[in-house]
Amino acid sequence: MRTLETDFGQYKKQRVVKYTLENQSGTRISVLNFAGIWQEFSVLEKGQRRQLLLQGDRIKDYINNDLYLNRVIARTAGRIDQARFVLKQKLIQTLPNEEANSLHGGPKGFAQQFFNVTVNQEQGQIILKKTLSETDDSFPGTLELTVSYTQLVACRRQPCVWSIKETRQSKTLSRSPILN
């Protein structure tokens, strides 16, 4: 398993890093520390590299679109009308980011965060971790999120597996976070 860590630009004065794993079959995955963006998923086919994701080559390609392209989105996936909801008979007001609505966790959700990243070369994994509390994103409770991308050593039929684990410290609104 080959690993690579490269600069992918800057966003909000922070370094964006691209982490890449490539197996012996030439299957390659790359993930960014910003928003958990799955930047590349490619295979070699008859000596030609084939991209399997809609992707960009610069951080601007991901920032300047409203599609949340390949980002980890949470605490919610979807739109919360008027950026408010009821949880345990209490009205919760969150931050809006789409007119008066909250979309995909709002303006300070996981899709807007820098993740802590570790690479486990032996296991062929890129592991992203981030914890958000109510003071971070206006959603109630604390949510610890771990996203793991696993590159299988030589398998061409299932070249990449990703999994998500969340740990809630208290009652919170959370639909399973997804990769958009």
N, C-alpha and C positions, 0 to 999 in steps of 0.2 A: 504494500500500500504506500503510495507516494502522497505526501502532504506538502502544502504550500500556503504561506501566509503573505498576502500582498496588499499594498495600499489601494484603496478604491476611491480616494478623494476625501473631502471634508464636508461635514454638515453641522451647522450651528457650532462652529469652531471646534468640533471634535473629529478625530480621525475615524474614518470608515475603513474597516479591514475586511478583506475577502479571505475566507478560509476554504481551501480546496482539498478534496480527497480524490485520488485517481487509483482505480484498481488495476490489476494486471491485464484485464481485458480492454483497458482504455476508457472505461466508463468513468465519468467525472461528475462530481457534484461540488458546487460552491455556494457558500452561505455568507451573508454579511452580518456584521455585529449590529448594524442599525436595522431595527424593525424585524430582525430575524429573516431578512429577505433571502429567499431561495433564488440565487442569481443564475446558477447554471445547473443543468442536468443534461449531459450529452453523452453520446456513445460513438464508437468508431464503427462505421459500416463501409466495408470495402475500401478501407484506408481514408475515408472522408469523415470528418467530425460532423455529427448531426445533433442539433439542439432540439431538446424535447420540451423546453419551456419557452414561453414568450419572455424575452429577457432584454435587458439593456446593458451597455458597456460602460456607463457612467452613472454616478449617483444621481445626477440630474434627471436621468431617464425614469427614475423611480419617484423622485420628489415632485416633479412637475406633472403629475397626473393624479386624477381623483379616483382611480380604480383600485387602489391598495394592492397593486400588482405584486404577487408572490410574497406578501407580508404575513407575519403572524398577527392576527387580529384577535383582540379580547378586551375586555371582559365579555363583551357581547359580539356576536356576529349578526349584523343587521342594524336596523334603524329603531331608535327609541323616540316615539312621538313626543314632541315638546321637551325632550331631554328629561323626562320625569317618569317615574313608575312607583308603584306601591310594593313595599316589602314588609311583611309582618305588620300590616295595618298602619304603616308609616309612609308618608309621601317622601320620596327621595328625589331631589333635584340634582341632575348632573350637568356637566358643562356641554353646551352645544358646539357642534362643528360643521353642521350642514343646515344653514339658516337657523331655525329654532330647535332642530332635532339633534340627537346624538347618534352618530354613525360609527359603527365598529369600535366602540369603546371610547369615543370622544377624542378631543384634541390632545389629550395627555395619556391615551391608552397605550397598550403594548406596541401598536403599529407606529408609534412615534418615539419609541424608546431605544436606547442603546443597551444591548444585552451583554452580560459577562459570558465569555466564550472559552471553552476548553476543547482541545482536540486530543482524542485518544487514538493514536496511530495503530496500536495493536488491535483494538476493537473496530477500527474503521469508523469512528464516530466523531461528529461535530456536535457539541452539547452547548445549548444556550440556556442561560438562567436569568431570571429577573423577578423581583418582588415589587409589587405596587401596593401602597396603602391608600386609605381614604384621602389623606392629605396630598397624595401624588396625583390621583386621577378623578376624585370626587365620587367614586363608587364606594359603597359601604364595605367595611372589612378589609382584610389584607389577603392578597392572593400571591402565592409563590408559583411561578410557572417555569417548567423545564421542558425544552423542546430538544429532541435528539434526532439527528439525521444519521443513519447507519448505512455505510457503503459496503455491500457484500464483496468479499475478496475476489471471487472469480465468476460469480453467477451472472449470466447475461440476461436471463429471463426476469429476474427480480433484482435489478441493480441498485435499488435504493429503498430503504424503509424509513419512515419517520414516525415518531411517537410523541405524544404530549402527556405530561403529567402536571396536574395542578394540585396545590395544597391550600386549603382555605383555613385561615385562622379564626374566622367567625362567619356568621351568616352574611352572605354577599350575593349579589346578582351575578351569575356566571353561567353562561351557556358554554359548552366545551369550546375552547379557543380553536380556531382553525387557521389553516394557511389559505389565504384568499387567492 
